[in-house]
Amino acid sequence: MSNPETPTVACPTCKKPMEWSPKNLYRPFCCERCKLIDLGEWASEGHKIPGQPVFDDVMSEDLDPSKTRH
């Protein structure tokens, strides 16, 4: 039985309600399987943040293919 003081949230993958508590090692997911499904979606670019890529000016010289690396 759930504790009334422990918040319940929906798993982002399967939408199953789960308690948000330190006992759940996979939070915000309900289980390892849902966590791995979500990770796979990010890896295959199923989840992505829309917009144009932004490159950091500090690292922009690393993106120049005409420069030789040492």
GIHUBEL-V238218 format. One record per residue. N is the residue number from 1. SS is DSSP state (H for helix, E for strand, C for the rest). PSI is psi as a letter, one per 40 degrees, with the letter a starting at -180 (* if undefined). BURIAL is 1 if it has 16 or more other C-alpha atoms within 10 Angstrom, else 0. Layout:
{{N;SS;PSI;BURIAL} {N;SS;PSI;BURIAL}}
This chain:
{{1;C;i;0} {2;C;i;0} {3;C;h;0} {4;C;d;0} {5;C;e;0} {6;C;h;0} {7;C;i;0} {8;E;h;0} {9;E;i;1} {10;E;h;0} {11;C;h;1} {12;C;d;0} {13;C;d;1} {14;C;e;0} {15;C;e;0} {16;C;h;0} {17;E;h;0} {18;E;i;1} {19;E;h;1} {20;C;g;1} {21;C;i;0} {22;C;e;0} {23;C;d;0} {24;C;h;0} {25;C;e;0} {26;C;e;1} {27;C;h;1} {28;C;e;1} {29;C;i;1} {30;C;d;1} {31;C;i;1} {32;H;d;0} {33;H;d;0} {34;H;d;1} {35;H;d;1} {36;H;d;0} {37;H;d;0} {38;H;d;1} {39;H;d;0} {40;H;d;0} {41;H;d;0} {42;H;d;0} {43;H;d;0} {44;C;e;0} {45;C;f;0} {46;C;d;0} {47;C;h;0} {48;C;i;0} {49;C;h;0} {50;C;i;0} {51;C;i;0} {52;C;i;0} {53;C;i;0} {54;C;h;0} {55;C;i;0} {56;C;h;0} {57;H;d;0} {58;H;d;0} {59;H;e;0} {60;H;d;0} {61;H;d;0} {62;H;e;0} {63;H;e;0} {64;C;h;0} {65;C;e;0} {66;C;e;0} {67;C;i;0} {68;C;i;0} {69;C;i;0} {70;C;*;0}}
